[in-house]
């Protein structure tokens, strides 16, 4: 039987596509008619609360799972086909690797699976492992193991890279270095699907964000569009007024109080600021800003009325 040759994506053919996909685990509906597309050349961040269906979606796209219903297309073919797999890089959250092999040996082994891989030296440099090339996997820290898992995902020069919670266990500087490498890969023509609990990561990297909940797409768009979909602005300040009083104002949608600093979400920022200035002559550190992606995400996935949360 002749093997299928995956087609290259075009303007009318997405790089990856899920159409009306359903997946169940016993009585649990993980995906309920999910529609999702990935365009060539973009970084797509897949966000959602725990249990939303993110891991199942990645499993379907990488060929580790099979859909109960619906269509799953990847790089013009089906996930799991050898010709498709050779064009993928996958960095999953939980990965087992031979513990006795050294870092460079692991990279050299994975490079042998691809027709035109990166050199071991370049892969070590991109993943920040040049000084650890001769260290055994079992002797690496958790963050260093994540770097090696990333190295193995990029050594084959993938057209499409899946990174699932890539910076868990990394410190702030290592995380930002990782961001720089992902941007470089995108500049080289690699498309990326990113799942992360660090919403600042999605804000910094993604061209488009898809928020899923209960197995369906809740909202999608650029980071700016996602933030615009959420209602209101943030008013931050230090005030001598009772936080419970401020929370009772009809213009206040939500209020957080921590270490003497107030954070107020409102659709009527001017009215709230005027009230604060009129009623508190000692008001300090007043600031009005748009919603952060984290605020928008929480509002879209966990809608609730005005509350007061004391530290």
N, C-alpha and C positions, 0 to 999 in steps of 0.2 A: 504493500500500500504506500503510495507516494505521500511524503510528509507535506504538511501545509506550510507555506512560506508566509510568515506574518507580513502584512502590508504596513508600509510607513504611514504615519498619521498625516492627514491633510487638513485644510481649513474646515472641511465638512466631516472629517473623520476624527473623533477625539482619540487621545492617546489611550484612555481607559474609559470604560462605560459600564455602569450597572443600571438596568432598566427593570423596574417593578420587581425587585429582588426580595424574596422572602426566605427567612431561615429560622428554624425553631430548634430548641434543645428541650425535648420532651414537651412540657406544658408551657415553657417560656418562649415567647415570641421575641427573638433577638432583632430581626429585621422584618418590617411590615410594609413591603412595597417600596423599597428604597430606590430612588433615582439619583444617580451621581455621575458626573462627567469630569474628566481631567483633560485640560487642553495642553497641547505641546508647548513646552517652554515655560510653564508656570510652576510656582510653588503653591500647592494646595494644602492648607491646614485643616485637618479633620478634628473638630472639637465636639465635646458633649460631656454630660455628667457620667459618673460611673454607671455602667450598665446600659448606656445609650445605644451600643452596637458598633462602636469604633473598632474594637479588636476583631469582631466578626467580619466587618467590612474589609479590613486589611487581610484577614485570612482568606476571604473569597478572591480578592484581587491577586494575591500571591500564589493561589492554587493550593493552599493548605486545607481549604474547606470547599465543599460543594453546595451550591444554592439548592433549596427545595423547589423554588419556582423563580422565574425571571431569567434575564439574560445578563451574562458577565462577559465582557470583551476586553482584551488587554493587548495592546500593540498590534491590533489587527488580527489577533488569534485568540486562543483560549489560554487562560492561566494554567500553568503546569506543563505546557508543551515545551520540549527541549529548546526549540528555536526562540521561543518567547523568554524562557528562563535565562538564556545567555545574555539577554539585553536588560536584565533586571539586577538591581542591587537591593538587598533586604537587610535591614538592621532591626531586629525585633527586640522586644523588651526582655525576653527570657531566652537565652541562647546557651547551649552546652558546646564546649570546645574541648579538644584533647588537652588535658592539664599538663602533660609532660613535654609537649612541643613548645619550642621557643617562639617568640613573637615573629621573627623573620621567617621561621620555618612554616608557621601557620599561613602567613601572607604568600609565601612562595607556592605552597600547596594549592591555595585558592586561585592564585594567578594561573595555574596550569589548566583550570577549567574553562578559560576564556581564550578567544582567538587573538585578541590584541590587548592584553592587559597593560596596566601601568607597571613600571619597574618597582621592585621591592623598595628601593631607596625613595622614590617619589611618594609611594604610599605611606611609608614610615613618616616622611616629612609632613604630609598632609594631615595625618592623624595624630601628630605630636608624639610619636613613639621612637624617634631616631635614637634616643639614648637608652632605649629598653629593648633593642632588637634581639639581644641574646638572653633575655629573661624568660623563664618558663611561665606559661599561662597561670599556673597555680600560685606563683609568687607575685602576681600583679594585684594591685588594689582594685576595689570595685570600679572606681573611675577609670583606671588604666585598662581594665577588661572591657569597659564600654568603648574606649578608644580603639582597641583591637577589633572589636565587633564592627565598628564603623569602617576600619581599614579594610576588612574583608568584604564589606558591602560595596566599596568604591574601587577595589583593585581591578575589576573587569571593565572599567569605563562604561558604566550602565547608561542607557538612554533614559531609564526611569529608576529612581531611587526611593525606596520606602524607608522611613526612619520613624520608629515607634518609641516615643519617650526617649529621645537620643541623649539628653543631657542630665538624666537622673544620675546622681552620684558625682557630678562634676562641680567644681567650685566656680565662682562667678567669672574669673578670668578664663578658665578653661571653656566655660560655656560660650563666652563671647568669641574666643578663638574658633570654636566649632561653628558659630554663626558665619564667621568670615570664610571658612572653608566651604560651607554650603552655598554662600553667594558666589564663590569662585566656580563651583561645580555648575551652578545655574548659568553663569556667564559662558561656560564651555558647552552649553547646550543640553545639560541634563535637566529633566523635569523631576519634581520632588513631591511626594506625599508625606506630610508630617503630622504625627499626632503628639500632643504635648499637654501637660497640665500647667506648664509655665505660659500663661496667656501673653506675657510680654514677649515671649519667643515667637508666638504666632503673629503678634503685632509687628515685630521687627522683620520677620522673614517672608510672610505669606503675601502672595498677590491676591489670593482669594481664600476665604474662610467658609467652610460648610459646618454649620452647627446641627448635629443630629440629636434627637431625643426619642426614646421609645421606638427606635428602629426606623424613624422617618426623618427627612430633612426638615428642620425647623426654620432655618433661615440661612441664606448664603449671600456672599458679596465680598467686596474688598474690606479690609479692616475698618476703613473710614465709613463705609456703608453700613457695616454691622453696628458700629457705634452710633450712627445716625438713626438706626432703626429703634434703638432704645430711647426711652423718653427722658428728657430733662438734662440738667447740668448739675455740676457739683459746686456747692458753696462750702468752703473750708474756713475755719476761724477759731479763735479762742474767745470765749464769752463768759461773763459772770452770770448770765441768765441760766435758769434751771433748764437742763436739757429736756425734761418732761414737758415744760411749757412750750418750748420751741417745737417739739414733736407734735403738739396738739394744733399748731397752726394749720389751716386748711391747705396752704400752698406746699406744705412739706410732705413729700412722698415717702421719704425714708431718712432716718437720722442714726448716725453712729457716734458714740462718745467714747473716746479712749485717751487716757492720760491728759485730760483737760482740753483736748482738741476735738472740735465738732466737724463732722462731715455730713452735709445735708444734700440730699438729692431732691430736685424740684424742677418743675416745668415753668416756674415763675421766679426766676432768679432775682430780677430787679425788685420785685415785691418783698422777697425774703430779705435781701440786703437792706432795703429801706427799713423794714421792721427792726432788724438787728441794730442798725445805726441809731434809730429813734429810741430804742429801749435800753441800749447798753452803751453808755458813754466811754467805757473802758475797753471796747471791742479791739481785739488785736489780730494780726496775721490774717486779715481778710483776703480771700482768694476765690475767684470764680473761674471754673474751667469746664471743658467738655468732659463727658464720661470717658473713663479708661475702658479698655477692652474688657478687663475683668468685671467692671461694674455692669457693662452692657451684657456680658455673658450671663452673669447671675440674674439680671433682670429678665432676660429672655427665657432662661431655663427654669428659674424659680420665682415667678411673679408673686409679689406679695405687697401688702399695704405698708403704710408708714409704721416703722418700729423704732424703738430706742434700745440700743445695745450698749450697756455699760461695761467698762473694762473690769 
